[in-house]
Amino acid sequence: MTVAQAPFSGRTAWARSLETPLRSFMRTETGSAAVLLAAAVAALVWVNVDVSSYERVWQTVLSVRVGGSGVSEDSRYWLNSGLMTFFFFVVGLEARREFDMGELRERRRLALPLAAGIGGMVVPVGIFLALNAGHDSAHGWGAAMSTDTALALGMLAVVGRGLPDRLRAFMLTFAVVDDVVALIVIATVYTDVVAIGPLLTAAGLFAAIVLSARLNVPHGPIGAVLGVATWVALYKSGVDPVVLGLAMGLLTYASPAARVNLERATDLFRRFREQPTPELARTAQLGLSSAISPNERLQQLYHPWTSYAIVPLFALANAGIVINGGFLARAFTSPITLGILIGYLVGKPAGVLGGCWLVTRVSRGRLRPPIGWAALAGGGSIAGIGFTVSLLIANLAFRGADLEEAKLGVLSAALCASLATWLVFRATALLPVGLRIRALLGTSEVIVDLAAPVDPDRDHVRGPAQAPVTLVEYGDFECPYCGQAEPVVRELLREIGDLRYVWRHLPLNDVHPHAQAAAEAAEAAAAQGAFWEMHDLLLEHQGALIRSDLMGYAERLGLDTERFAADLDTHAGAAHVAEDVDGADLSGVSGTPTFFVNGRRHTGAYDIDTLTTAVRTARARAAIAA
């Protein structure tokens, strides 16, 4: 049913960020881009001021020995193949998260990022090989293929403000494919001699890691020891051990926090609150930690370190080249520099667009990019920033002057790709509004996260029944965050006339003892045609939800209080509440408030500006599909 909106309460709209691993990943990558750029600039300044001190630092030999065996390499190797293992571990974690919880959980959608990733590597490599045909430098084709996710997303935030979030999400999915293929290339093409004995040892140790993951053996000292041993065995075999990071990341599953685990964590904390002993403190800590999947815990632990320390250090160690007129004149006529520059600047966008177009054509439109073609072109051009993995492969493939030329190609490509992306989005902004929206958002179907579709005959609906956008909220009348989000919803309904709003119950009984009774009171009021009036009163008086309060609200609304009391006593509304809770569980909802916009889970802040943007984007997409 549709009920007229009540006047505003006058409370201040509250903004709180509901983070998802993908959003956190992207923000960390974006924020770290400035640090990465600063490190690259520092390397260039340092090497041009005092090249001898620069090389002396990174050629310092560090040795770790146990008995008669050990690893002895220069500091650049320890950084490139040691610390960068953690970087690729984070890449593996994100790849697994995308398979378990993200865009790729619907397996048929894997075709698009796979085609974009492979196309965006094959075309640049083809360009590099064409320009280096007949030269020994052709062996370095791997330096022209991989995208630097951190720097690309960071520069996208600078040159592409106001773009749909799905562009960044899609870029991340095909960049994951890009990184996986790049590491396979490192492990195979750029491994000269392989010692079979150590390689078999590494395989056996990795099998032990897989087995421990299958048996849910807790991560910690055992995993660390096995990981270090596997890294050393790979090093001894001749295979670059950096590939281990990706493999271990892919092993680590991701899943949403289950409500039963959250309730167990609440119970453990309550026990500690009643009896604050060290034993119960540890139990509560373990309970809280285990409520979140290992993938998310490890990303939170390692991602800031890789983004703000390891990758910038890598740039500092590898981006330094001595620049002068003679070098620039020679390099910009060199097939190595030109192969990398043109490969990234032309080949990357052509490969990404061509791969997506091919999948769209072959599937006869059933599979289309989740964004418009203009947004995809901008994503393809910004993917021409190779940097991290490109420099890593360049160090394996080249030496001396060739390496310097390759580095210049990588740095030049990053600068030119950023400028090209700005031009793409600047041109898109000049299009008429309707065409611009279609060019940025596209016409593909979105993944529906809401397991139980809205049913006007059972759901509580506010707003026009035929509105193009439906906002569903799973809420708890005793949850303070729901109370603070409620005026935001009211303002949305007032400002956006063609919006349908649905409230569904999710009483968090382990933390809100009166939430279930309040939800049943709302259903008792609904039986008398006053759900929304009761809804508003309950959220307005969240600290007064005992039975006498509920009876007072019924009397205030002029309800039949005897019938209302009987419904409370017999729990007449409990079945409806239970159905909502079951739907929340199927949709992976474990906290309140949780919003869905046209069936898609809203991940982010729910202040008025953020929700308005989400609703207007959904409305624009609905208009395109109409």
C-alpha positions as CSV (number, residue, x, y, z in Angstrom):
1,M,0.0,0.0,0.0
2,T,1.0,3.6,-0.5
3,V,0.9,6.1,2.4
4,A,1.4,9.8,2.3
5,Q,4.8,10.9,3.6
6,A,4.9,12.2,7.2
7,P,6.6,15.6,7.8
8,F,10.4,15.7,8.5
9,S,11.5,15.2,12.0
10,G,14.3,17.8,11.6
11,R,17.0,15.4,12.7
12,T,20.4,15.8,11.1
13,A,21.1,13.4,8.3
14,W,24.0,11.1,9.3
15,A,26.6,9.7,7.0
16,R,28.4,6.5,7.8
17,S,30.5,4.4,5.4
18,L,29.4,0.8,5.0
19,E,32.7,-0.6,3.6
20,T,33.0,-3.6,1.3
21,P,36.3,-5.2,0.4
22,L,36.1,-4.0,-3.1
23,R,35.4,-0.3,-2.2
24,S,38.1,-0.4,0.5
25,F,40.5,-1.9,-2.1
26,M,39.8,0.8,-4.6
27,R,40.1,3.6,-2.1
28,T,43.4,2.3,-0.8
29,E,44.8,2.0,-4.4
30,T,43.6,5.5,-5.2
31,G,45.0,7.0,-2.1
32,S,48.4,5.3,-2.5
33,A,48.8,6.6,-6.1
34,A,50.1,9.9,-4.8
35,V,52.7,8.1,-2.7
36,L,53.7,5.9,-5.6
37,L,54.1,8.9,-7.9
38,A,56.2,10.7,-5.3
39,A,58.5,7.7,-5.0
40,A,58.9,7.5,-8.8
41,V,59.8,11.3,-8.9
42,A,62.2,10.8,-6.0
43,A,63.9,8.0,-7.8
44,L,64.4,10.2,-10.9
45,V,65.7,13.1,-8.9
46,W,68.0,10.9,-6.8
47,V,69.6,9.1,-9.8
48,N,70.1,12.3,-11.7
49,V,71.7,14.0,-8.7
50,D,74.0,11.2,-7.6
51,V,73.7,8.0,-9.7
52,S,76.5,6.3,-7.8
53,S,74.8,6.5,-4.4
54,Y,71.5,5.3,-6.0
55,E,73.0,2.2,-7.5
56,R,75.2,1.6,-4.4
57,V,72.1,1.4,-2.1
58,W,70.2,-1.0,-4.4
59,Q,73.2,-3.2,-5.1
60,T,74.0,-3.7,-1.5
61,V,74.1,-7.5,-0.9
62,L,72.0,-8.9,1.9
63,S,72.4,-12.5,3.1
64,V,70.1,-14.8,5.2
65,R,71.7,-18.1,6.0
66,V,70.6,-21.1,8.1
67,G,73.4,-23.6,8.5
68,G,75.1,-24.1,5.2
69,S,72.2,-22.9,3.1
70,G,70.6,-19.5,2.5
71,V,69.7,-16.7,0.2
72,S,72.2,-14.0,-0.8
73,E,71.0,-11.3,-3.2
74,D,71.2,-7.5,-3.6
75,S,68.6,-5.3,-1.9
76,R,66.8,-4.7,-5.2
77,Y,66.2,-8.4,-5.6
78,W,64.9,-8.7,-2.0
79,L,62.5,-6.0,-2.8
80,N,61.4,-7.1,-6.3
81,S,61.0,-10.8,-5.5
82,G,60.7,-10.7,-1.7
83,L,58.6,-7.9,-0.5
84,M,56.6,-7.8,-3.8
85,T,55.4,-11.3,-3.0
86,F,53.1,-9.6,-0.5
87,F,51.8,-7.2,-3.2
88,F,50.8,-10.2,-5.4
89,F,49.4,-11.9,-2.4
90,V,47.0,-9.0,-2.1
91,V,46.2,-9.2,-5.8
92,G,45.4,-12.9,-5.3
93,L,43.2,-12.1,-2.3
94,E,41.2,-9.6,-4.4
95,A,40.9,-12.1,-7.3
96,R,39.5,-14.7,-5.0
97,R,37.1,-12.2,-3.4
98,E,35.8,-11.3,-6.9
99,F,35.1,-15.0,-7.6
100,D,33.4,-15.6,-4.2
101,M,31.5,-12.3,-3.6
102,G,32.1,-9.8,-6.4
103,E,31.1,-9.4,-10.1
104,L,32.6,-12.8,-11.0
105,R,30.5,-14.8,-8.7
106,E,28.1,-15.1,-11.7
107,R,30.6,-17.2,-13.7
108,R,29.2,-16.3,-17.1
109,R,30.4,-12.8,-16.5
110,L,34.0,-14.0,-16.3
111,A,34.1,-13.9,-20.1
112,L,34.1,-10.1,-20.4
113,P,37.0,-9.3,-18.0
114,L,38.9,-12.3,-19.3
115,A,38.5,-11.0,-22.9
116,A,39.3,-7.5,-21.8
117,G,42.4,-8.6,-19.8
118,I,43.7,-10.9,-22.5
119,G,42.9,-8.5,-25.4
120,G,44.6,-5.7,-23.4
121,M,47.8,-7.8,-23.2
122,V,47.9,-9.5,-26.6
123,V,47.5,-6.4,-28.7
124,P,50.3,-4.4,-26.9
125,V,52.6,-7.4,-27.1
126,G,51.8,-7.7,-30.8
127,I,52.8,-4.1,-31.3
128,F,56.0,-4.5,-29.3
129,L,57.0,-7.6,-31.3
130,A,56.2,-5.9,-34.6
131,L,58.5,-3.0,-33.7
132,N,61.3,-5.2,-32.3
133,A,61.1,-7.9,-35.0
134,G,64.6,-9.2,-35.8
135,H,66.1,-7.7,-32.7
136,D,67.3,-9.4,-29.5
137,S,65.0,-7.0,-27.6
138,A,62.0,-8.9,-28.8
139,H,62.5,-11.2,-25.8
140,G,61.3,-8.3,-23.6
141,W,57.7,-8.3,-24.9
142,G,56.4,-9.0,-21.4
143,A,57.3,-5.4,-20.4
144,A,54.5,-4.1,-22.6
145,M,51.5,-6.0,-21.3
146,S,50.5,-5.5,-17.7
147,T,48.5,-2.7,-16.0
148,D,49.4,-1.1,-12.7
149,T,46.1,-1.3,-10.8
150,A,47.2,1.1,-8.1
151,L,48.4,3.9,-10.3
152,A,45.7,3.4,-13.0
153,L,42.9,3.7,-10.4
154,G,44.6,6.6,-8.7
155,M,45.0,8.6,-12.0
156,L,41.4,7.6,-13.0
157,A,40.2,9.4,-9.8
158,V,42.1,12.5,-10.9
159,V,41.2,12.7,-14.6
160,G,37.8,11.0,-14.5
161,R,35.8,12.5,-11.7
162,G,32.1,11.7,-11.6
163,L,32.4,8.4,-13.4
164,P,30.3,5.4,-12.5
165,D,31.8,3.2,-9.7
166,R,31.2,0.2,-12.0
167,L,34.0,1.5,-14.3
168,R,36.5,1.2,-11.4
169,A,35.0,-2.2,-10.4
170,F,35.3,-3.5,-14.0
171,M,38.8,-2.2,-14.3
172,L,39.8,-4.1,-11.2
173,T,38.3,-7.4,-12.5
174,F,40.2,-7.3,-15.8
175,A,43.4,-6.0,-14.0
176,V,43.2,-9.1,-11.9
177,V,43.3,-11.2,-15.1
178,D,46.1,-9.1,-16.3
179,D,48.2,-9.7,-13.1
180,V,47.5,-13.4,-13.1
181,V,48.7,-13.8,-16.7
182,A,51.7,-11.6,-16.1
183,L,52.9,-13.8,-13.2
184,I,52.5,-16.9,-15.3
185,V,54.7,-15.2,-17.9
186,I,57.3,-14.3,-15.3
187,A,57.3,-17.9,-14.0
188,T,57.7,-19.5,-17.4
189,V,59.1,-17.1,-20.1
190,Y,61.5,-15.3,-17.8
191,T,62.9,-18.3,-16.0
192,D,66.1,-19.4,-17.6
193,V,67.1,-22.6,-15.8
194,V,64.8,-24.7,-13.6
195,A,66.2,-27.1,-11.0
196,I,63.7,-30.0,-10.7
197,G,64.6,-31.1,-7.2
198,P,63.8,-27.7,-5.5
199,L,60.8,-27.2,-7.7
200,L,59.3,-30.6,-6.6
201,T,60.1,-29.6,-3.0
202,A,58.2,-26.3,-3.5
203,A,55.3,-28.2,-5.0
204,G,55.2,-30.5,-2.0
205,L,55.3,-27.6,0.5
206,F,52.6,-25.8,-1.4
207,A,50.4,-28.9,-1.3
208,A,50.8,-28.8,2.5
209,I,49.6,-25.2,2.4
210,V,46.6,-26.2,0.3
211,L,45.8,-29.1,2.7
212,S,46.0,-26.9,5.7
213,A,43.6,-24.4,4.1
214,R,41.2,-27.3,3.3
215,L,41.4,-28.5,6.9
216,N,40.8,-24.9,8.2
217,V,44.1,-24.9,10.1
218,P,44.4,-21.4,11.6
219,H,46.7,-19.1,9.8
220,G,49.7,-18.1,11.8
221,P,53.2,-19.5,12.5
222,I,52.5,-22.7,10.6
223,G,51.4,-20.9,7.5
224,A,54.3,-18.4,7.8
225,V,56.8,-21.2,8.1
226,L,55.4,-23.1,5.1
227,G,55.2,-20.0,3.1
228,V,58.8,-19.0,3.7
229,A,60.0,-22.5,3.0
230,T,58.1,-22.6,-0.3
231,W,59.5,-19.2,-1.3
232,V,63.1,-20.4,-0.6
233,A,62.4,-23.6,-2.6
234,L,61.1,-21.7,-5.6
235,Y,64.2,-19.4,-5.4
236,K,66.5,-22.4,-5.4
237,S,64.6,-23.9,-8.3
238,G,65.2,-20.8,-10.5
239,V,61.5,-19.8,-10.7
240,D,60.9,-16.2,-9.5
241,P,59.3,-16.8,-6.1
242,V,57.1,-13.7,-6.4
243,V,54.5,-16.0,-8.0
244,L,53.9,-17.7,-4.6
245,G,52.1,-14.6,-3.4
246,L,49.4,-14.8,-6.0
247,A,48.9,-18.5,-5.5
248,M,48.4,-18.2,-1.7
249,G,46.0,-15.3,-2.2
250,L,43.9,-17.4,-4.5
251,L,43.6,-20.0,-1.8
252,T,42.1,-17.7,0.7
253,Y,38.3,-17.8,0.6
254,A,36.0,-14.8,1.0
255,S,32.4,-14.8,2.3
256,P,30.0,-12.3,3.9
257,A,29.8,-12.2,7.6
258,A,27.1,-14.8,8.6
259,R,24.5,-13.6,11.1
260,V,25.0,-16.7,13.3
261,N,28.8,-15.9,13.6
262,L,28.0,-12.3,14.5
263,E,25.5,-13.5,17.1
264,R,28.1,-15.8,18.5
265,A,30.7,-13.0,18.6
266,T,28.1,-10.8,20.5
267,D,27.6,-13.6,23.1
268,L,31.3,-14.0,23.6
269,F,31.8,-10.3,24.1
270,R,28.9,-10.2,26.5
271,R,30.6,-13.0,28.6
272,F,33.8,-10.9,28.6
273,R,31.8,-7.8,29.7
274,E,30.4,-9.7,32.6
275,Q,33.6,-11.4,33.6
276,P,36.7,-9.5,32.1
277,T,39.3,-12.2,32.4
278,P,42.3,-12.6,30.0
279,E,40.9,-16.0,28.9
280,L,37.5,-14.6,28.0
281,A,39.2,-11.6,26.3
282,R,41.1,-13.8,24.0
283,T,38.0,-15.9,23.3
284,A,36.1,-12.8,22.5
285,Q,38.9,-11.5,20.2
286,L,39.0,-14.8,18.3
287,G,35.2,-14.8,18.0
288,L,35.2,-11.3,16.6
289,S,38.0,-12.2,14.2
290,S,36.4,-15.4,13.0
291,A,33.1,-13.6,12.1
292,I,35.0,-12.1,9.2
293,S,36.3,-14.3,6.4
294,P,40.1,-14.9,6.2
295,N,40.3,-13.0,2.9
296,E,38.9,-9.8,4.3
297,R,41.1,-10.0,7.5
298,L,44.3,-10.6,5.5
299,Q,43.4,-7.8,3.0
300,Q,42.9,-5.4,5.9
301,L,46.3,-6.5,7.3
302,Y,48.5,-6.4,4.2
303,H,46.9,-4.1,1.8
304,P,47.9,-0.8,3.4
305,W,51.5,-2.1,3.8
306,T,51.7,-3.1,0.1
307,S,50.1,0.1,-1.1
308,Y,51.9,2.7,1.1
309,A,55.2,1.0,1.7
310,I,56.2,-1.9,-0.6
311,V,55.0,-0.6,-4.0
312,P,56.4,2.9,-3.4
313,L,59.7,1.3,-2.4
314,F,59.6,-0.8,-5.5
315,A,59.2,2.5,-7.6
316,L,62.0,4.1,-5.7
317,A,64.3,1.2,-6.5
318,N,63.4,0.7,-10.1
319,A,62.1,3.9,-11.7
320,G,65.5,5.8,-11.6
321,I,67.0,6.6,-15.0
322,V,69.6,9.2,-15.9
323,I,67.9,11.7,-18.3
324,N,69.8,13.9,-20.7
325,G,69.4,15.1,-24.3
326,G,71.5,12.4,-25.8
327,F,69.6,9.6,-24.0
328,L,66.2,11.0,-24.9
329,A,67.1,11.3,-28.6
330,R,68.4,7.8,-28.7
331,A,65.6,6.2,-26.6
332,F,62.7,7.8,-28.5
333,T,64.0,6.2,-31.7
334,S,64.6,2.9,-30.0
335,P,62.2,0.0,-30.8
336,I,62.2,-0.9,-27.1
337,T,60.9,2.5,-25.9
338,L,58.6,2.9,-28.9
339,G,57.3,-0.7,-28.5
340,I,56.4,-0.2,-24.9
341,L,55.0,3.4,-25.4
342,I,52.8,2.6,-28.5
343,G,51.9,-0.8,-27.1
344,Y,50.4,0.8,-24.0
345,L,49.1,3.9,-25.5
346,V,47.4,2.4,-28.5
347,G,47.4,-1.4,-27.9
348,K,45.8,-1.4,-24.4
349,P,42.6,0.5,-25.3
350,A,42.3,-1.3,-28.6
351,G,42.7,-4.7,-26.9
352,V,40.3,-3.9,-24.1
353,L,37.6,-2.5,-26.4
354,G,38.2,-5.3,-29.0
355,G,38.0,-8.1,-26.4
356,C,34.7,-6.8,-25.0
357,W,33.3,-6.1,-28.5
358,L,34.1,-9.7,-29.5
359,V,32.4,-11.2,-26.5
360,T,29.4,-9.0,-27.0
361,R,29.2,-10.0,-30.7
362,V,29.7,-13.7,-30.1
363,S,27.1,-13.8,-27.3
364,R,24.7,-11.8,-29.5
365,G,24.4,-9.1,-26.8
366,R,23.7,-11.4,-23.9
367,L,27.0,-10.5,-22.4
368,R,27.8,-6.8,-22.5
369,P,30.2,-4.6,-20.6
370,P,28.7,-3.3,-17.3
371,I,29.5,0.2,-18.4
372,G,29.1,2.2,-21.6
373,W,31.5,2.1,-24.5
374,A,32.9,5.6,-23.7
375,A,33.6,4.7,-20.1
376,L,35.2,1.4,-21.4
377,A,37.4,3.4,-23.8
378,G,38.5,5.6,-20.9
379,G,39.2,2.5,-18.8
380,G,41.2,1.0,-21.6
381,S,43.3,4.1,-22.1
382,I,44.1,4.5,-18.4
383,A,45.0,0.8,-18.3
384,G,48.0,1.9,-20.4
385,I,49.7,2.7,-17.1
386,G,52.0,-0.3,-16.8
387,F,54.5,0.7,-14.2
388,T,54.9,-1.9,-11.4
389,V,54.6,-5.2,-13.2
390,S,56.1,-3.7,-16.4
391,L,59.2,-2.5,-14.5
392,L,59.4,-5.9,-12.8
393,I,59.5,-7.7,-16.1
394,A,61.8,-5.1,-17.7
395,N,64.3,-5.9,-14.9
396,L,64.1,-9.6,-15.8
397,A,64.3,-9.1,-19.6
398,F,66.8,-6.3,-20.1
399,R,70.2,-5.0,-18.9
400,G,72.2,-1.8,-19.2
401,A,71.0,0.7,-21.9
402,D,68.2,-1.5,-23.0
403,L,66.8,-1.5,-19.4
404,E,67.0,2.3,-19.3
405,E,65.1,2.6,-22.6
406,A,62.4,0.2,-21.3
407,K,62.0,2.3,-18.2
408,L,61.6,5.5,-20.2
409,G,58.9,3.7,-22.3
410,V,57.0,2.7,-19.2
411,L,57.2,6.2,-17.6
412,S,56.2,7.9,-20.9
413,A,53.3,5.5,-21.4
414,A,52.0,6.3,-17.9
415,L,52.0,10.1,-18.6
416,C,50.5,9.8,-22.1
417,A,47.8,7.3,-21.0
418,S,46.7,9.7,-18.3
419,L,46.4,12.5,-20.8
420,A,44.6,10.3,-23.3
421,T,42.0,9.3,-20.7
422,W,41.4,12.9,-19.8
423,L,40.7,13.7,-23.4
424,V,38.3,10.7,-23.8
425,F,36.2,11.8,-20.8
426,R,36.4,15.5,-21.8
427,A,35.0,14.6,-25.2
428,T,32.3,12.4,-23.6
429,A,31.2,15.3,-21.4
430,L,30.4,17.4,-24.5
431,L,27.8,14.9,-25.7
432,P,24.0,15.6,-25.2
433,V,22.8,14.4,-21.8
434,G,20.9,11.3,-23.0
435,L,23.7,10.1,-25.2
436,R,26.3,10.8,-22.5
437,I,24.4,8.8,-19.9
438,R,24.2,5.8,-22.3
439,A,27.9,6.2,-23.3
440,L,28.9,6.1,-19.6
441,L,26.4,3.6,-18.1
442,G,25.7,1.3,-20.9
443,T,22.7,-1.0,-21.2
444,S,23.8,-4.2,-19.5
445,E,21.8,-5.9,-16.8
446,V,23.2,-5.6,-13.3
447,I,23.5,-8.5,-10.9
448,V,20.5,-8.7,-8.6
449,D,21.6,-9.1,-5.0
450,L,18.1,-9.0,-3.4
451,A,17.1,-12.7,-3.1
452,A,13.4,-12.0,-2.3
453,P,11.8,-9.7,-5.0
454,V,9.5,-6.9,-3.8
455,D,5.9,-8.0,-3.5
456,P,3.5,-5.1,-3.2
457,D,0.9,-7.5,-1.7
458,R,3.0,-8.3,1.3
459,D,5.8,-5.7,1.5
460,H,5.3,-2.3,3.1
461,V,5.7,0.2,0.3
462,R,6.0,4.0,0.4
463,G,5.9,6.0,-2.8
464,P,4.5,5.4,-6.3
465,A,3.8,1.8,-7.0
466,Q,5.1,2.0,-10.6
467,A,8.3,4.0,-9.8
468,P,11.3,3.1,-11.9
469,V,13.5,2.9,-8.8
470,T,12.9,0.8,-5.7
471,L,14.9,1.4,-2.5
472,V,14.6,-1.6,-0.1
473,E,15.9,-1.2,3.5
474,Y,16.5,-4.0,6.0
475,G,16.1,-2.3,9.3
476,D,15.8,-2.7,13.1
477,F,13.6,-0.3,15.1
478,E,16.1,-0.3,18.0
479,C,19.2,0.2,15.8
480,P,20.5,3.8,16.2
481,Y,21.9,3.8,12.7
482,C,18.5,3.1,11.3
483,G,17.1,6.0,13.3
484,Q,19.8,8.2,11.9
485,A,19.3,7.0,8.3
486,E,15.5,7.5,8.4
487,P,15.4,11.3,7.8
488,V,17.7,10.7,4.8
489,V,15.2,8.3,3.3
490,R,12.4,10.8,3.9
491,E,14.4,13.5,2.2
492,L,15.0,11.2,-0.7
493,L,11.2,10.5,-1.0
494,R,10.6,14.2,-1.0
495,E,13.2,15.2,-3.4
496,I,12.9,12.3,-5.8
497,G,9.2,11.9,-6.6
498,D,9.5,8.6,-8.6
499,L,11.0,6.5,-5.9
500,R,9.4,3.5,-4.2
501,Y,10.7,2.7,-0.7
502,V,10.3,-0.7,1.0
503,W,10.9,-1.4,4.7
504,R,11.8,-5.0,5.7
505,H,12.4,-6.2,9.2
506,L,15.8,-7.5,10.5
507,P,15.7,-7.3,14.3
508,L,19.2,-7.9,15.7
509,N,17.9,-9.7,18.8
510,D,21.4,-10.4,20.2
511,V,22.1,-6.7,20.6
512,H,18.7,-5.1,20.6
513,P,16.4,-6.9,23.1
514,H,13.3,-4.9,22.2
515,A,13.7,-5.0,18.4
516,Q,11.5,-8.2,17.8
517,A,8.6,-6.8,19.9
518,A,8.8,-3.5,18.0
519,A,8.8,-5.3,14.7
520,E,5.7,-7.3,15.7
521,A,4.1,-4.1,16.9
522,A,4.6,-2.5,13.5
523,E,2.9,-5.6,12.0
524,A,0.1,-5.3,14.5
525,A,-0.4,-1.7,13.3
526,A,-0.2,-2.8,9.7
527,A,-3.1,-5.2,10.3
528,Q,-5.1,-2.0,11.1
529,G,-3.7,0.0,8.1
530,A,-1.2,2.1,10.1
531,F,2.2,0.5,9.4
532,W,3.9,3.7,8.3
533,E,2.5,5.8,11.2
534,M,3.8,3.2,13.7
535,H,7.1,2.9,11.8
536,D,7.7,6.6,12.2
537,L,6.8,6.6,15.9
538,L,9.1,3.6,16.6
539,L,12.1,5.2,14.9
540,E,11.4,8.5,16.6
541,H,11.3,6.9,20.1
542,Q,14.0,4.2,19.8
543,G,14.7,4.3,23.5
544,A,11.1,3.6,24.5
545,L,10.1,0.2,23.0
546,I,8.8,-1.8,26.0
547,R,5.2,-3.1,25.9
548,S,3.7,-0.1,27.7
549,D,5.3,2.2,25.2
550,L,4.0,0.2,22.3
551,M,0.5,0.2,23.7
552,G,0.8,4.0,24.1
553,Y,1.8,4.4,20.5
554,A,-1.2,2.3,19.4
555,E,-3.5,4.5,21.5
556,R,-1.9,7.7,20.1
557,L,-2.6,6.5,16.6
558,G,-6.2,5.7,17.4
559,L,-5.9,2.0,16.8
560,D,-8.2,-0.7,18.4
561,T,-5.9,-1.2,21.4
562,E,-7.6,-4.5,22.4
563,R,-7.0,-6.0,19.0
564,F,-3.4,-4.6,19.0
565,A,-2.7,-6.1,22.4
566,A,-4.1,-9.5,21.3
567,D,-1.8,-9.4,18.2
568,L,1.2,-8.7,20.4
569,D,0.3,-11.5,22.9
570,T,-0.2,-14.1,20.1
571,H,2.8,-12.8,18.1
572,A,0.6,-12.5,15.1
573,G,3.2,-10.6,13.2
574,A,6.1,-12.9,13.9
575,A,5.6,-14.9,10.7
576,H,6.0,-11.8,8.6
577,V,9.1,-10.7,10.5
578,A,10.6,-14.2,10.1
579,E,10.0,-14.2,6.3
580,D,11.9,-10.9,6.1
581,V,14.7,-12.3,8.2
582,D,14.9,-15.3,5.9
583,G,15.1,-13.0,2.9
584,A,17.9,-11.1,4.6
585,D,19.9,-14.2,5.2
586,L,19.5,-15.3,1.5
587,S,20.6,-11.9,0.4
588,G,23.7,-12.0,2.7
589,V,22.4,-9.2,5.0
590,S,23.8,-9.3,8.5
591,G,23.6,-5.7,9.7
592,T,21.3,-2.8,9.7
593,P,20.5,-0.6,7.9
594,T,21.3,-2.4,4.6
595,F,19.9,-0.8,1.4
596,F,19.2,-2.3,-2.0
597,V,18.7,0.0,-5.1
598,N,16.7,-1.8,-7.8
599,G,17.8,-5.1,-6.4
600,R,21.5,-4.2,-6.2
601,R,23.1,-3.9,-2.8
602,H,24.2,-0.4,-2.0
603,T,27.7,-0.4,-0.7
604,G,28.9,2.9,0.7
605,A,27.8,5.8,2.8
606,Y,24.1,6.4,3.1
607,D,24.1,10.1,3.6
608,I,21.7,12.1,1.4
609,D,24.3,12.9,-1.4
610,T,25.5,9.3,-1.8
611,L,22.0,7.7,-1.8
612,T,20.7,10.4,-4.1
613,T,23.6,9.6,-6.6
614,A,22.8,5.9,-6.3
615,V,19.1,6.4,-6.9
616,R,19.6,8.8,-9.9
617,T,22.1,6.4,-11.5
618,A,19.6,3.6,-11.1
619,R,16.9,5.8,-12.6
620,A,19.1,6.7,-15.6
621,R,19.9,3.0,-16.1
622,A,16.2,2.1,-16.0
623,A,15.4,4.9,-18.5
624,I,18.1,3.5,-20.9
625,A,16.6,-0.1,-20.5
626,A,13.0,1.1,-21.1
